[in-house]
Amino acid sequence: MNRQGSGIPLGERRRAGAATGPVVGAEPVEDTCPVRHCWVADAVDLRGVKRPGLLVEWRRTTVSWEGRVVYAVTLRPGEWALVEEWLPADQLTQR
């Protein structure tokens, strides 16, 4: 694999927009990823705690909004599994 660097030594490189200022010649990158972090209330494992999840898309139903979410649940004691499901918006929060 032959990659050419930017000519700036690794120790002197900074991310664009970092506290030290932007790198000369750096292009701003737009974040177009639709995935967002969320908290899931009433998870399918019924443990009564909010689970961290990833909200991957929204859809409108005839009465409200639902989010398609991926999150981890306790399958058996000490065993975890991933669940993907559509949940009502009122079960999803940012905090």
DSSP file with accessible surface (Angstrom, degrees, kcal/mol):
  #  RESIDUE AA STRUCTURE BP1 BP2  ACC     N-H-->O    O-->H-N    N-H-->O    O-->H-N    TCO  KAPPA ALPHA  PHI   PSI    X-CA   Y-CA   Z-CA
    1    1 A M              0   0  201      0, 0.0     2,-0.6     0, 0.0     0, 0.0   0.000 360.0 360.0 360.0 125.2    0.0    0.0    0.0
    2    2 A N        +     0   0  150      2,-0.0     2,-0.4     0, 0.0     0, 0.0  -0.909 360.0 170.8-118.3 103.7    1.5    3.3   -1.1
    3    3 A R        -     0   0  202     -2,-0.6     2,-0.5     0, 0.0     0, 0.0  -0.926  23.9-141.9-112.4 140.2   -0.1    6.4    0.5
    4    4 A Q        -     0   0  179     -2,-0.4    -2,-0.0     1,-0.0     2,-0.0  -0.839  18.3-138.9 -99.8 134.2    1.3    9.8    0.3
    5    5 A G        -     0   0   58     -2,-0.5    -1,-0.0     1,-0.1     0, 0.0  -0.148  26.7-103.6 -78.8-179.0    1.0   12.0    3.3
    6    6 A S        -     0   0   81      2,-0.3    -1,-0.1     1,-0.0    -2,-0.0   0.464  54.5-107.3 -85.8  -1.9    0.1   15.7    3.4
    7    7 A G  S    S+     0   0   75      1,-0.3    -1,-0.0     0, 0.0    -2,-0.0   0.396  88.6 114.9  89.3  -4.9    3.7   16.7    3.9
    8    8 A I  S    S-     0   0   57      2,-0.0    -2,-0.3     1,-0.0    -1,-0.3  -0.882  75.0-113.1-100.5 126.7    3.0   17.7    7.6
    9    9 A P    >>  -     0   0   73      0, 0.0     3,-1.9     0, 0.0     4,-0.6  -0.255  26.0-117.8 -57.1 143.8    4.7   15.5   10.2
   10   10 A L  G >4 S+     0   0  139      1,-0.3     3,-1.2     2,-0.2    -2,-0.0   0.869 113.0  57.7 -52.5 -41.3    2.3   13.4   12.2
   11   11 A G  G 34 S+     0   0   69      1,-0.2    -1,-0.3     3,-0.0    -3,-0.0   0.700 108.7  46.7 -66.0 -17.0    3.2   15.1   15.5
   12   12 A E  G <4 S+     0   0  132     -3,-1.9    -1,-0.2     2,-0.0    -2,-0.2   0.448  87.3 109.8-104.2  -1.6    2.2   18.5   14.0
   13   13 A R    <<  -     0   0  108     -3,-1.2     2,-0.3    -4,-0.6    -3,-0.0  -0.470  43.4-177.0 -77.4 146.4   -1.1   17.5   12.5
   14   14 A R        -     0   0  127     -2,-0.2     9,-0.2     4,-0.0     2,-0.2  -0.979  30.8-103.3-137.2 152.5   -4.4   18.8   14.0
   15   15 A R    >   -     0   0  205     -2,-0.3     3,-2.0     1,-0.1     5,-0.1  -0.478  48.6 -95.4 -72.6 146.2   -8.0   18.1   13.1
   16   16 A A  T 3  S+     0   0   56      1,-0.3    -1,-0.1     6,-0.2    13,-0.1  -0.381 112.6  17.5 -60.1 133.0   -9.8   20.9   11.3
   17   17 A G  T 3  S+     0   0   68      1,-0.2    -1,-0.3    -2,-0.1    -2,-0.1   0.518  90.9 147.0  82.8   3.9  -11.6   23.1   13.8
   18   18 A A    X   -     0   0   28     -3,-2.0     3,-2.7     3,-0.4    -1,-0.2  -0.219  68.2 -94.3 -68.1 167.6   -9.6   21.9   16.8
   19   19 A A  T 3  S+     0   0  115      1,-0.3    -1,-0.1     2,-0.0    -2,-0.0   0.770 125.4  58.3 -57.1 -27.5   -8.8   24.2   19.6
   20   20 A T  T 3  S-     0   0   98      1,-0.3    -1,-0.3    -5,-0.1    -2,-0.1   0.480 121.6 -95.8 -83.1  -1.5   -5.5   25.1   18.1
   21   21 A G    <   -     0   0   26     -3,-2.7    -3,-0.4    -6,-0.1    -1,-0.3  -0.217  52.3 -52.5 106.1 162.3   -7.1   26.3   14.9
   22   22 A P        -     0   0  101      0, 0.0     2,-0.3     0, 0.0    -6,-0.2  -0.327  56.0-106.8 -72.5 154.0   -7.8   24.7   11.5
   23   23 A V    >   -     0   0   38     -9,-0.2     3,-2.2     1,-0.1     2,-0.1  -0.613  44.2-100.7 -76.8 136.9   -5.2   23.0    9.5
   24   24 A V  T 3  S+     0   0  143     -2,-0.3     3,-0.1     1,-0.3    -1,-0.1  -0.356 107.3  11.8 -59.7 129.4   -4.2   25.1    6.5
   25   25 A G  T 3  S+     0   0   72      1,-0.3    -1,-0.3    -2,-0.1     2,-0.2   0.464  91.0 144.2  83.5   1.8   -5.9   23.7    3.4
   26   26 A A    <   -     0   0   46     -3,-2.2    -1,-0.3     1,-0.0   -11,-0.0  -0.538  43.8-138.0 -78.2 137.5   -8.3   21.5    5.3
   27   27 A E        -     0   0  155     -2,-0.2   -11,-0.1    -3,-0.1     2,-0.1  -0.773  23.1-112.3 -91.1 136.2  -11.8   21.1    3.8
   28   28 A P        -     0   0  120      0, 0.0     2,-0.5     0, 0.0    -1,-0.0  -0.451  30.3-140.1 -66.3 140.6  -14.7   21.2    6.3
   29   29 A V        -     0   0  139     -2,-0.1     2,-0.4   -13,-0.1    -3,-0.0  -0.920   6.4-141.2-107.6 124.8  -16.4   17.8    6.5
   30   30 A E        -     0   0  157     -2,-0.5     2,-1.0     1,-0.0     3,-0.0  -0.706  14.1-133.3 -85.3 130.8  -20.2   17.7    6.7
   31   31 A D        +     0   0  114     -2,-0.4    -1,-0.0     1,-0.2    -2,-0.0  -0.741  36.5 162.8 -85.5 104.7  -21.6   15.1    9.0
   32   32 A T        +     0   0  106     -2,-1.0    -1,-0.2     2,-0.0    -2,-0.0   0.328  28.2 126.1-104.2   5.6  -24.3   13.4    7.0
   33   33 A C        -     0   0   59      1,-0.2    -2,-0.0     2,-0.1     0, 0.0  -0.501  47.3-158.2 -67.6 124.6  -24.6   10.3    9.1
   34   34 A P        +     0   0   97      0, 0.0     2,-0.2     0, 0.0    -1,-0.2   0.620  58.7 107.2 -80.4 -10.7  -28.3    9.9   10.1
   35   35 A V        -     0   0   48     19,-0.1     2,-0.3    21,-0.0    21,-0.2  -0.486  47.4-180.0 -74.2 135.1  -27.5    7.7   13.1
   36   36 A R  E     -A   55   0A 125     19,-2.0    19,-3.3    -2,-0.2     2,-0.2  -0.968  29.9-110.0-133.8 151.1  -27.9    9.3   16.5
   37   37 A H  E     +A   54   0A  98     -2,-0.3     2,-0.3    17,-0.2    17,-0.2  -0.498  45.1 164.1 -75.3 144.9  -27.4    8.2   20.1
   38   38 A C  E     -A   53   0A   5     15,-2.1    15,-2.9    -2,-0.2     2,-0.4  -0.954  36.1-117.3-150.6 170.6  -30.6    7.8   22.1
   39   39 A W  E     -AB  52  93A  81     54,-3.0    54,-1.9    -2,-0.3     2,-0.6  -0.961  25.0-144.7-113.9 135.1  -31.9    6.3   25.3
   40   40 A V  E     -AB  51  92A   0     11,-3.1    11,-2.1    -2,-0.4     3,-0.4  -0.882   9.6-159.1-104.9 119.6  -34.6    3.5   25.1
   41   41 A A  S    S+     0   0   26     50,-2.8     9,-0.1    -2,-0.6    50,-0.0  -0.650  75.2  21.3 -89.9 152.8  -37.2    3.4   27.8
   42   42 A D  S    S-     0   0  119     -2,-0.3    -1,-0.2     1,-0.1     8,-0.1   0.934  85.0-161.4  56.6  50.4  -39.1    0.2   28.4
   43   43 A A    >   -     0   0    4      6,-0.5     3,-2.1    -3,-0.4     5,-0.2  -0.203  30.2-106.6 -59.8 156.8  -36.5   -2.1   26.8
   44   44 A V  T 3  S+     0   0   81      1,-0.3    -1,-0.1     2,-0.1    29,-0.1   0.720 116.7  65.1 -63.2 -20.2  -37.7   -5.5   25.7
   45   45 A D  T 3  S-     0   0   27      1,-0.0    -1,-0.3     0, 0.0    -2,-0.1   0.537  98.0-137.7 -82.1  -3.5  -35.8   -7.2   28.6
   46   46 A L    <   +     0   0  151     -3,-2.1    -2,-0.1     1,-0.1    -1,-0.0   0.804  56.8 139.5  56.6  35.3  -38.1   -5.4   31.1
   47   47 A R        -     0   0  139      2,-0.2    -1,-0.1    -4,-0.1     3,-0.1   0.568  65.1-124.0 -83.2 -11.7  -35.3   -4.5   33.5
   48   48 A G  S    S+     0   0   75      1,-0.3     2,-0.3    -5,-0.2    -7,-0.0   0.672  73.3 109.8  79.9  14.9  -36.8   -1.1   34.1
   49   49 A V  S    S-     0   0   74     -6,-0.0    -6,-0.5    -9,-0.0     2,-0.3  -0.900  74.4-105.2-119.9 154.2  -33.7    0.8   33.1
   50   50 A K        -     0   0  104     -2,-0.3    -9,-0.2    -9,-0.1   -11,-0.0  -0.579  35.0-149.9 -74.4 138.2  -33.0    3.0   30.1
   51   51 A R  E     -A   40   0A  31    -11,-2.1   -11,-3.1    -2,-0.3     2,-0.2  -0.894  16.0-117.2-108.9 138.4  -30.7    1.4   27.6
   52   52 A P  E     +A   39   0A  69      0, 0.0    20,-0.7     0, 0.0     2,-0.3  -0.515  46.5 168.6 -70.5 140.9  -28.3    3.3   25.3
   53   53 A G  E     -AC  38  71A   7    -15,-2.9   -15,-2.1    -2,-0.2     2,-0.5  -0.904  37.2-114.0-145.1 174.5  -29.2    2.8   21.7
   54   54 A L  E     -AC  37  70A  87     16,-2.5    16,-2.0    -2,-0.3     2,-0.6  -0.976  21.9-148.4-116.4 120.5  -28.6    4.0   18.2
   55   55 A L  E     +AC  36  69A  16    -19,-3.3   -19,-2.0    -2,-0.5    14,-0.2  -0.795  21.2 173.9 -86.5 117.1  -31.5    5.6   16.4
   56   56 A V  E     -     0   0A  33     12,-3.0     2,-0.3    -2,-0.6    -1,-0.1   0.688  56.8  -9.0-104.8 -20.4  -31.1    4.7   12.7
   57   57 A E  E     - C   0  68A  86     11,-0.9    11,-2.8   -21,-0.1    -1,-0.3  -0.979  54.2-132.9-169.1 161.3  -34.3    6.2   11.1
   58   58 A W  E     - C   0  67A 120     -2,-0.3     2,-0.3     9,-0.2     9,-0.2  -0.865  17.3-175.9-113.7 153.5  -37.7    7.7   11.7
   59   59 A R  E     - C   0  66A 104      7,-2.3     7,-2.7    -2,-0.3     2,-0.5  -0.990  21.8-129.2-145.4 150.9  -41.1    7.0   10.2
   60   60 A R  E     - C   0  65A 157     -2,-0.3     5,-0.2     5,-0.2     2,-0.1  -0.863  22.6-166.9 -99.7 128.8  -44.5    8.6   10.5
   61   61 A T        -     0   0   38      3,-3.6     5,-0.0    -2,-0.5     0, 0.0  -0.410  43.8 -89.4 -98.2-174.7  -47.4    6.4   11.4
   62   62 A T  S    S+     0   0  144      1,-0.2     3,-0.1    -2,-0.1    -2,-0.0   0.760 125.2  23.6 -69.0 -21.7  -51.1    7.4   11.1
   63   63 A V  S    S-     0   0  122      1,-0.2     2,-0.3     0, 0.0    -1,-0.2   0.636 128.1 -19.9-117.8 -22.5  -51.0    8.7   14.7
   64   64 A S  S    S-     0   0   47     -5,-0.0    -3,-3.6    25,-0.0     2,-0.3  -0.899  72.5 -69.6-162.8-167.1  -47.4    9.5   15.7
   65   65 A W  E     -C   60   0A 115     -2,-0.3    24,-2.4    -5,-0.2     2,-0.3  -0.789  35.5-166.3-104.8 148.2  -43.7    9.1   14.9
   66   66 A E  E     -CD  59  88A  40     -7,-2.7    -7,-2.3    -2,-0.3     2,-0.4  -0.970   8.0-147.2-130.3 149.8  -41.6    5.9   15.5
   67   67 A G  E     -CD  58  87A   0     20,-2.7    20,-2.6    -2,-0.3     2,-0.6  -0.936  13.8-132.8-117.5 139.3  -37.9    5.4   15.5
   68   68 A R  E     -CD  57  86A  67    -11,-2.8   -12,-3.0    -2,-0.4   -11,-0.9  -0.818  38.8-177.1 -88.4 120.4  -36.0    2.3   14.4
   69   69 A V  E     -CD  55  85A   0     16,-2.7    16,-2.2    -2,-0.6     2,-0.4  -0.911  26.0-155.9-127.1 145.1  -33.5    1.6   17.2
   70   70 A V  E     +CD  54  84A  40    -16,-2.0   -16,-2.5    -2,-0.3     2,-0.3  -0.986  32.4 149.6-117.3 127.7  -30.7   -0.9   17.8
   71   71 A Y  E     -CD  53  83A   4     12,-2.2    12,-3.0    -2,-0.4     2,-0.3  -0.974  42.5-104.3-153.4 164.2  -29.8   -1.5   21.5
   72   72 A A  E     - D   0  82A  36    -20,-0.7     2,-0.3    -2,-0.3    10,-0.2  -0.733  33.7-179.3 -96.2 142.7  -28.5   -4.2   23.8
   73   73 A V  E     - D   0  81A   8      8,-2.6     8,-2.3    -2,-0.3     2,-0.6  -0.931  37.1 -98.2-134.1 159.5  -30.7   -6.2   26.2
   74   74 A T  E     + D   0  80A  22     -2,-0.3     6,-0.3     6,-0.2     8,-0.0  -0.697  35.2 178.9 -78.8 117.9  -30.0   -8.9   28.8
   75   75 A L  E    S-     0   0A  95      4,-2.7    -1,-0.2    -2,-0.6     5,-0.2   0.918  72.0 -15.4 -82.8 -51.3  -30.9  -12.2   27.1
   76   76 A R  E >  S- D   0  79A 141      3,-1.1     3,-3.0     0, 0.0    -1,-0.4  -0.912 103.6 -58.0-141.3 166.2  -30.0  -14.4   30.1
   77   77 A P  T 3  S+     0   0  120      0, 0.0     3,-0.1     0, 0.0    -3,-0.0  -0.275 129.3   2.6 -53.0 122.2  -28.0  -13.6   33.2
   78   78 A G  T 3  S+     0   0   75      1,-0.2     2,-0.4    -3,-0.0    -4,-0.0   0.449 112.8 103.3  80.6   0.1  -24.6  -12.5   32.0
   79   79 A E  E <   -D   76   0A  97     -3,-3.0    -4,-2.7     2,-0.0    -3,-1.1  -0.969  50.9-165.5-120.9 131.4  -25.6  -12.8   28.3
   80   80 A W  E     -D   74   0A 144     -2,-0.4     2,-0.3    -6,-0.3    -6,-0.2  -0.822   5.0-174.9-115.5 152.3  -26.4   -9.8   26.1
   81   81 A A  E     -D   73   0A  33     -8,-2.3    -8,-2.6    -2,-0.3     2,-0.4  -0.965  25.7-114.8-140.4 156.0  -28.1   -9.6   22.7
   82   82 A L  E     -D   72   0A 136     -2,-0.3     2,-0.4   -10,-0.2   -10,-0.2  -0.770  27.0-164.0 -93.0 140.0  -28.8   -6.9   20.2
   83   83 A V  E     -D   71   0A  31    -12,-3.0   -12,-2.2    -2,-0.4     2,-0.5  -0.960   6.7-167.4-122.1 137.8  -32.4   -5.9   19.4
   84   84 A E  E     +D   70   0A 111     -2,-0.4     2,-0.3   -14,-0.2   -14,-0.2  -0.997  28.2 142.8-122.7 124.5  -33.6   -3.9   16.5
   85   85 A E  E     -D   69   0A  56    -16,-2.2   -16,-2.7    -2,-0.5     2,-0.5  -0.994  51.7-106.5-156.3 160.3  -37.1   -2.6   16.6
   86   86 A W  E     -D   68   0A  72     -2,-0.3   -18,-0.2   -18,-0.2   -28,-0.1  -0.805  42.6-176.6 -88.1 128.2  -39.5    0.3   15.8
   87   87 A L  E     -D   67   0A   8    -20,-2.6   -20,-2.7    -2,-0.5     5,-0.1  -0.952  32.1 -98.6-126.7 148.9  -40.5    2.1   19.0
   88   88 A P  E >   -D   66   0A  42      0, 0.0     3,-2.2     0, 0.0   -22,-0.3  -0.321  36.9-117.2 -61.2 145.9  -42.9    5.1   19.6
   89   89 A A  G >  S+     0   0   34    -24,-2.4     3,-1.9     1,-0.3   -23,-0.1   0.812 111.4  66.8 -56.9 -30.3  -41.0    8.4   19.8
   90   90 A D  G 3  S+     0   0  138      1,-0.3    -1,-0.3   -25,-0.3   -24,-0.1   0.631  95.8  57.1 -72.1  -7.9  -42.2    8.8   23.4
   91   91 A Q  G <  S+     0   0   35     -3,-2.2   -50,-2.8   -51,-0.0     2,-0.4   0.445  98.2  75.3 -94.9   0.1  -40.0    5.9   24.4
   92   92 A L  E <   +B   40   0A  20     -3,-1.9     2,-0.3    -4,-0.2   -52,-0.2  -0.938  56.5 167.1-118.1 132.0  -36.8    7.5   23.0
   93   93 A T  E     -B   39   0A  55    -54,-1.9   -54,-3.0    -2,-0.4    -3,-0.0  -0.918  39.9-132.4-135.4 165.2  -34.9   10.4   24.6
   94   94 A Q              0   0  162     -2,-0.3    -1,-0.1   -56,-0.2   -57,-0.0   0.579 360.0 360.0 -90.7 -13.9  -31.6   12.1   24.1
   95   95 A R              0   0  220    -56,-0.1   -56,-0.1    -3,-0.0    -1,-0.0  -0.929 360.0 360.0-132.8 360.0  -30.8   12.0   27.9
